[in-house]
Amino acid sequence: MTWPQVAAWLDGAMTGKAWAAVARSMSQSQRLAHLRDFDAAGLDSEAADWVCADLAEGTRTTAMPLEIMDAYRMVPSSRWSWALERALERALAQVPVLRGRTLILVDRGASMASQADGGAAFAAALALRSPSAELVEFGPRVAPVEVGRSVPETVAAFSTPGGAQTVAQAVRERMDGHDRVIVLTHPGAAAQAAEAVAMPGHEHVITEPGDGWFAAIPVIEMARAATWPF
C-alpha cells in the first residue's frame, strides 16, 4: 500500500508505526515534506536513521536545493539536521556553474519578508556553485554577503528584512564589469529592477525563486544569444 492509501485507511491518523511501514516506499521529496509529521507521530529511531541515511547518502535521485532547504527551515527536530545538510551539499551538483562574473542582488526590503528566506537560499546556492559570483543584499543596506561553507550558513549571513534601499541603488553601487546580473526581488519591484539592470541577454529578474530557475538561467541565455540548440 502507498502512504496515501494507508493514511486514508487510518482516517488520516498516521502513527509512528504507520509512517515507519511506508517510509521506504515514499519518494525522497515525499519524505522531505513529511519530516514534521514523522516527528509529531513519534517515528522510531531505526526508521528515522534509515530516512537520514537515504537523504545523506542514498543513490536515488537527489531532491533539489530549495526543496531541501524548505524542509530544513520547517523541521524543528535536530535529528534531521546533519542529513539535510549533507543532502543540500549533494543537491548543489544540480545547480549550474555560471561562467564569467555574476552579480547576484538579493532584495531584503520589508516587502520581501514572506519571501526572504527563499530568495536568500536560491542566491546562496548559486554563489556556492560559481566562485566568481558576488553576492549582495539590498534593503536594510547595500552590502556584500559572505558566502559560507553551506547554504544554511550563507543564508544566516543575510540581514533581517527591512529598510528601503532599492535595486537601482544596488546596481549603481555594485555593478562593475560583471557579465551577468541576477536580481531576486518581489513582483512589485520587477519593473524597476528590469529598468535598472541593462545587460541584454544576461540579466535575470526573479520574483518567485524555485528550483526550476537553476536550469532555466543558462537555457534562457542560450536562447537570447541564439546559440545551439536554439
N, C-alpha and C positions, 0 to 999 in steps of 0.2 A: 504493500500500500504506500502511496505517496503521502507526504506530510499534510497536504490539504485534506486528503481523504481521512487520515487519522484525526485531524482536528475537527472535521465535520462529525465523525463518528463519536468523538468525545464532547460534542457540542461546544467546541472552542476551548474547553478546559484542558489545555495541554499540560501534562505533568512533566517533571524531570525525567521520569522513566520513558514517557512517550517521546519526548524530544531525543533521548538517547537512542531509542529504537529507530528513528527516522533520519538522524543526523547524517549518516553516511550516504543516504540516498539523495540528499539535498545538494543542490549546486553550491559552489563557493559563494556566489552572490546571495543566495537564499540564506545561507548560514550567517553571512555578514549582517544581513537585515534583521536577523532574529537573535543576535547575541544578547540583547537586553532580555528577551523572552527566556533564553536559556538560564540566565541568572535569576530571573524572577521565579522560574519554576523549580529552581534548585537542581540544575543539571549536575550529575555526579562527576567526580574528578577524573575518572577514567575516560568518559565521553568528552569532557572538556579538554583533556590532554590530547585526544585524537584530533579534535577540531583545531586546536592550536598548532599541532604538528602539520596538519594539512595546509593551514594558512601559511605557515612559515617555510615549509619545505616540500609541499605537495607538488606532484608532477602534472596535475591537471591545469587547465588554462587559468592563469592568474587574473584576479579581478583588477579593475582599473584603479589608478591612484585616488581619484576623488571619491569613488565608491568606498574604498578602504578608509579614507580619511573621515568620511561621514560616520562610519562605524566607530572609529577611534574617538571621535568627539562625543558620540551618543552613549557609549558604554561606560557606566560608572565603575565597574569592577576592574581592578588592576590585573586580574589573572589573564586577561586577553592582550594586555599592552605589548608584551615582547613579541607575540606572534603577529600582531597588527603592524608593528614597526618593521619586522622582517618582511612581511607581505608588501609593505609600501616600498621597501628597497627593491624587491623583485619587480614590482609593478612599474617602477621608473624605466625599465627597459622598453616599455611600450610608449614612452614619451620621446618624440624626435629630438635629435641633436640639431639645433638650428645653426646654420653656417653664418659666419660674419658676426658683427657686433649687434647685439639686440638690447634695446631699451625696453624694460617692462615697467609700466606705470600702473600702480595699484591705487584705486580710489579708496581712501579710508575716511571719507567725509561722513557726516551724520546721516546722510541719505542712504549710506551703504550698510547701516547697522545690521540689517537682517541678512545681507549677502556677504558681509565682510570676510567671514571665515572661508567661504567657498572661493572667493576671488584670491585670497591670500594663499590658499592651498594650491590652486591652479598655477599661480605665479611662482610659487616655491618649487613646484615640480619642474617647470620649465627651466628655472635658473639652475637647479641642481644638475640638469642634463646638459646644459650649454654653458661651459666655463666662461665664455666671453660675454655672457648676458649680464646686464646691470639692472639690479632690482631696486626700484624707487617707489616710495609711498607718497601720496599727497592727500591733503585733507587737514589733519591737525598740523602738518608741516610738510615741506617738500624736502625729503632726505633719503639717502640710500638706506637700504635694509640689508643687514648682514646675512649672507647665505650660510646656514649652519650645515651640520652633517646629515640632516634628515629633513623631511617635510615638516613634521611637528615642531622641530627645533627652529626652523626658519619661520614658520607661521607665528611662533611665540615672540619673534623679534619685532613684529609689526606693532605700531602704536594702537591704542584704543581708538575706535572710530569717533570722529568729531571734527570740528573745525570747518574752514571754508576755503582752503587752498584749492584752486581749480587745475584741471588738466592743462589749460593754456599756460598757467604759471609753471607747472612742472616741465612742460616741453621747453619753454624759454630757458629755464634754469639748467636742465639736464641734457638736452639734445646737443650732441657734439660729434657729428660724423658717423652716427650709427647707421647700420644697414637696414634696420628693421625697428619698428615701434609697435608694441602690443599694449593696449590700454584695457584695463579691467575697471569698468565703471557701471553705473546704473542706467536704465533706459532713458531717464530724463536728461542725462548729460551726454548721450551718444552723439547728438548732432554737434555739440560744442567740441567733443573730442575729435570727431572726423574733420572739423574745420581746423583744429589746432595742429593736427598731425598731417603734414604734407609730404608724404613719401609714396607716390603712386606705385602700387603693386606690392609694397612691403609694409603696409600699415593694417593693423587689425584692431577694431574696437569691439570688445566682447562684453555684452551686458548680462548674459546668462552662461557663466562658465560651466562646462560639462566635459566629461572625458572625451566626447567626440571631437572637441576642438583640438586636441593634441594632434590627431592625424590630419585634421582639416587645414591647419595653418600652412604646411608645406604644399598641400594639394592646391589650395587657393592661390598661392604664389606661383606655382607652375602654370595654372590656368591663366592668370593675369599676364604672365610673360609669354603665353602661347608656346610653351615648351612641351616636349613629349611627356606624357602621352596625349596631350590635347592638340 
